[in-house]
Amino acid sequence: MKLADDNRSNTYRVAYTAFPAAVYVLDVYMKKSKSGIGTPHLIRRRIIHRYKEAVRLYEANYLLPRK
């Protein structure tokens, strides 16, 4: 999911994921392209990596029984 905000001449985007008990902010970046809506490949890869880590953390902290 993404949120976008325009701050004067710059546009900032936030990538986040929400679980029933937590919200993880995966990345915040400034949109640089003047045309097109695509997210650069490097940022997409970073978001995917962080999403996988967020899933792992969520499962460890909220789903798995603690000993």
N, C-alpha and C positions, 0 to 999 in steps of 0.2 A: 504494500500500500504506500501511497505517497501523499504528502501535503505539499502545496506550493504556496509561496508568499512572494509578492512583488515588493521590493524595497527600493523605491525611486527607480533607478535604471537597471537594477539587478534582480534576478529571480533566483530564489533559493528553494531547494527541494529537500524533503525529509523522507527517508525510507524507513518504515517501521513495520513491526509485526505485533499483533495482539493475540494473546492467549486468554483463556477465561480468568486467570489470576494474575496476569502480568502483561506489560507492554514493554517491548524492547525497541529502542531506537538503533537502527542498523547503520545509518549514514546520514550526514547532512552535507550538501554540496551546492555550489553555485552553478546554475545553468549557464553555460558559456555560448552555446549555439544560438545564433539569431534566427535561424530557421530550422524547422524540424522539431520533433518531440522526442527523439531517441536519447537514451542515456548512454554515455560512452562505455565501451566494452570493459575497460579497466574498472570503472565504478560498478558496473553490473556484477563483475566477478567478485569484487570486494563485498558487495551486498549479499550475494549468494553464500559466500564463505561465512559471513557474520550471521546470516539466517540459520545456517546449519549449527553454528555454535550456540545461538539463542535457543534452538530446539533442544540441544544437548543440556544446556543449563536449566531450561524449564523442566525437562524430564527429571533431572537430578534433584531439583529443589522442590518440585510440586507433585510429581507423579510417583516416583519410586519411594517405597517405604523406607523410613529411616531406622537405623539400628541403635 
